[in-house]
Amino acid sequence: MTNLIEVTGLTKDYSLTRENRKKKITDAFAVRDVTFTVPKGYIMGFIGPNGAGKTTVIQVMLNIKRADAGTVNIVENKDIGVVLDKPHFPIQWTVRQVEKALSPFYAGWDKVRFAACLKDFELDAKKTVEQLSRGMQVKLQIAIALSHNAQLLILDEPTSGLDPVARDEICELLQEFVEDGQRSVLFSTHITSDLEKIADYVTMILNGRVHYTGTKDVLVEKYSRIAGGVGELTDGLQPLILGRRKHSSGFEGLVENIHLSKLPQTLLAEPASLEEIIVFLNRESKKGVQKND
């Protein structure tokens, strides 16, 4: 299987900056030893809580920041399209002016394709960036990527703040983008319901480290959400319940499915969503950090 992105041992340590060295700060790292691949023809969800290091990894991939260790390889020198939560174009530019400004930077710019994208996405070429809705601004960025024949899309929170209809339209566009089996998407988002619909693979980052990378189905099938009443969380069960949260009526947490047979049948066990997996594993990882401090 060919990978369009290969990230190996990526580390960004902010304690190495001049300012932090002066302050003798030794634990200001953003990410450590991040390793994952994005296979050709698939959508990779890049997930984790805010502050976990997702944006830092993407910024290193785009040469906005420099890594302190590790490598990033975009295989076969693929053309990259970048889609952010909002476009960094002057807000007074019209859609047509955006095309006029960007097209000279791409040798393979396809004017006919861009016009077709505007029609398909219902984008008015005469409107300014400021006049476009958030969803239309995201569609504009995707139209640009499609019009210079990008083989790889890197998206950083593009659906944040969009209504469900707009998010569904963006997700459909991403699925169409990879249909030919030659193009891929790295989709960083905290809206895990979008990824549950369209992602083939998932890389989860917690506290600056990769906790899981692989197929989405394997991750989701590994865990169940568990809940019980007051007094049912015995000392013997506690090590099996990850990220457990106690409340007035009992407790809830995450359990690996291989341990389900060890739990009393009185407990409620149900499939865990991606969001629940992130929440409970993040709680568990912070417990580990606190123990090591």
MOBELBEL-V279974 format. One record per backbone hydrogen bond with DSSP energy under -0.5 kcal/mol. CO is the residue of the C=O (numbers start at 1). NH is the residue of the N-H. E is the energy in kcal/mol with one decimal. If there is no record, write none. Layout:
BEGIN
co = [CO | CO]
nh = [NH | NH]
e = [E | E]
END
This chain:
BEGIN
co = [2 | 4 | 5 | 6 | 6 | 7 | 8 | 10 | 11 | 11 | 12 | 12 | 12 | 13 | 14 | 17 | 18 | 19 | 20 | 21 | 24 | 28 | 31 | 33 | 34 | 36 | 37 | 38 | 38 | 39 | 42 | 42 | 43 | 43 | 43 | 44 | 45 | 45 | 46 | 47 | 49 | 52 | 53 | 54 | 55 | 56 | 57 | 58 | 59 | 59 | 60 | 69 | 71 | 73 | 73 | 74 | 75 | 79 | 79 | 81 | 83 | 90 | 91 | 93 | 94 | 95 | 96 | 97 | 98 | 99 | 102 | 103 | 105 | 106 | 109 | 110 | 111 | 112 | 113 | 114 | 115 | 116 | 117 | 118 | 119 | 122 | 123 | 124 | 125 | 127 | 128 | 128 | 129 | 133 | 134 | 135 | 136 | 137 | 138 | 139 | 140 | 141 | 142 | 143 | 144 | 145 | 145 | 146 | 147 | 151 | 152 | 153 | 153 | 154 | 155 | 155 | 156 | 157 | 159 | 163 | 164 | 165 | 166 | 167 | 168 | 169 | 170 | 171 | 172 | 173 | 174 | 176 | 178 | 184 | 185 | 185 | 186 | 186 | 187 | 187 | 188 | 190 | 191 | 191 | 192 | 193 | 194 | 194 | 195 | 200 | 201 | 202 | 203 | 203 | 204 | 204 | 206 | 208 | 209 | 209 | 212 | 214 | 215 | 216 | 217 | 218 | 219 | 219 | 220 | 222 | 223 | 224 | 225 | 226 | 227 | 228 | 229 | 232 | 234 | 234 | 235 | 237 | 237 | 238 | 240 | 241 | 242 | 245 | 247 | 249 | 250 | 251 | 252 | 253 | 254 | 255 | 256 | 257 | 259 | 260 | 264 | 267 | 268 | 270 | 273 | 274 | 275 | 276 | 277 | 278 | 279 | 280 | 281 | 282 | 283 | 284 | 285 | 286 | 287 | 288 | 289]
nh = [40 | 75 | 38 | 8 | 73 | 36 | 71 | 34 | 68 | 69 | 14 | 30 | 31 | 16 | 17 | 21 | 22 | 23 | 25 | 24 | 26 | 14 | 12 | 35 | 10 | 7 | 39 | 4 | 5 | 42 | 44 | 185 | 45 | 200 | 201 | 187 | 47 | 203 | 189 | 205 | 52 | 208 | 57 | 58 | 59 | 60 | 61 | 62 | 64 | 65 | 63 | 11 | 8 | 6 | 75 | 77 | 78 | 151 | 152 | 154 | 156 | 93 | 130 | 129 | 98 | 99 | 100 | 101 | 102 | 103 | 105 | 106 | 107 | 109 | 111 | 114 | 115 | 116 | 117 | 118 | 119 | 120 | 121 | 123 | 122 | 124 | 125 | 127 | 96 | 95 | 131 | 132 | 132 | 137 | 138 | 139 | 140 | 141 | 142 | 143 | 144 | 145 | 146 | 147 | 148 | 148 | 150 | 149 | 110 | 184 | 81 | 155 | 186 | 83 | 157 | 188 | 85 | 160 | 162 | 167 | 168 | 169 | 170 | 171 | 172 | 173 | 174 | 175 | 176 | 177 | 178 | 179 | 181 | 153 | 44 | 187 | 155 | 188 | 46 | 189 | 157 | 192 | 194 | 195 | 196 | 197 | 197 | 198 | 199 | 216 | 45 | 214 | 47 | 205 | 211 | 212 | 209 | 32 | 206 | 211 | 204 | 202 | 219 | 220 | 221 | 222 | 222 | 223 | 223 | 257 | 272 | 255 | 270 | 253 | 268 | 251 | 232 | 234 | 237 | 238 | 239 | 240 | 241 | 241 | 242 | 244 | 254 | 252 | 250 | 230 | 247 | 228 | 245 | 226 | 242 | 224 | 259 | 260 | 262 | 263 | 267 | 269 | 227 | 225 | 277 | 278 | 279 | 280 | 281 | 282 | 283 | 284 | 285 | 286 | 287 | 288 | 289 | 290 | 291 | 292 | 293]
e = [-3.4 | -1.2 | -2.2 | -0.5 | -2.5 | -1.8 | -2.4 | -2.7 | -2.8 | -1.4 | -0.6 | -3.1 | -1.4 | -1.6 | -1.3 | -2.4 | -2.0 | -1.6 | -2.8 | -0.8 | -0.6 | -1.1 | -2.3 | -0.5 | -2.5 | -2.9 | -0.5 | -2.6 | -1.3 | -1.2 | -0.5 | -2.0 | -0.6 | -2.4 | -2.1 | -3.2 | -0.7 | -3.0 | -1.4 | -2.7 | -1.9 | -1.3 | -2.0 | -2.1 | -2.7 | -2.0 | -2.3 | -1.8 | -2.9 | -1.4 | -1.5 | -2.5 | -2.6 | -2.2 | -0.9 | -1.4 | -0.9 | -2.0 | -1.4 | -2.7 | -2.1 | -1.8 | -2.2 | -2.5 | -2.1 | -1.9 | -2.2 | -2.1 | -2.2 | -2.8 | -2.1 | -1.7 | -0.5 | -1.5 | -0.7 | -2.1 | -2.2 | -2.0 | -2.4 | -2.4 | -1.8 | -2.9 | -3.0 | -2.8 | -0.8 | -0.5 | -0.7 | -1.6 | -2.1 | -2.0 | -0.6 | -0.8 | -1.0 | -2.2 | -1.9 | -2.1 | -2.2 | -1.6 | -2.0 | -2.7 | -2.1 | -2.0 | -2.5 | -1.6 | -0.8 | -0.7 | -2.4 | -1.0 | -2.7 | -1.8 | -3.2 | -0.5 | -2.9 | -2.4 | -0.6 | -3.0 | -0.5 | -0.9 | -1.9 | -2.4 | -2.2 | -2.0 | -2.1 | -2.5 | -2.0 | -1.9 | -2.0 | -2.1 | -2.1 | -1.8 | -1.3 | -0.9 | -1.8 | -2.3 | -3.3 | -0.6 | -3.2 | -0.7 | -2.8 | -0.6 | -3.1 | -1.4 | -1.3 | -0.8 | -2.2 | -0.8 | -0.6 | -1.4 | -2.5 | -2.2 | -3.1 | -2.1 | -2.5 | -0.5 | -2.9 | -1.4 | -1.9 | -2.9 | -2.8 | -0.5 | -3.0 | -3.2 | -1.5 | -2.6 | -2.5 | -0.6 | -1.0 | -0.6 | -0.7 | -2.9 | -0.9 | -2.4 | -2.1 | -2.1 | -2.8 | -2.3 | -1.9 | -1.6 | -0.7 | -1.7 | -0.6 | -2.0 | -0.9 | -0.9 | -0.8 | -0.8 | -2.1 | -1.8 | -1.3 | -0.7 | -2.9 | -2.0 | -3.1 | -2.6 | -3.7 | -2.2 | -2.3 | -1.3 | -1.7 | -1.7 | -1.6 | -0.6 | -2.1 | -2.9 | -2.3 | -2.4 | -2.5 | -2.6 | -2.3 | -2.4 | -2.0 | -2.2 | -2.7 | -2.0 | -1.4 | -1.6 | -2.0 | -2.4 | -1.9 | -1.7 | -1.3]
END
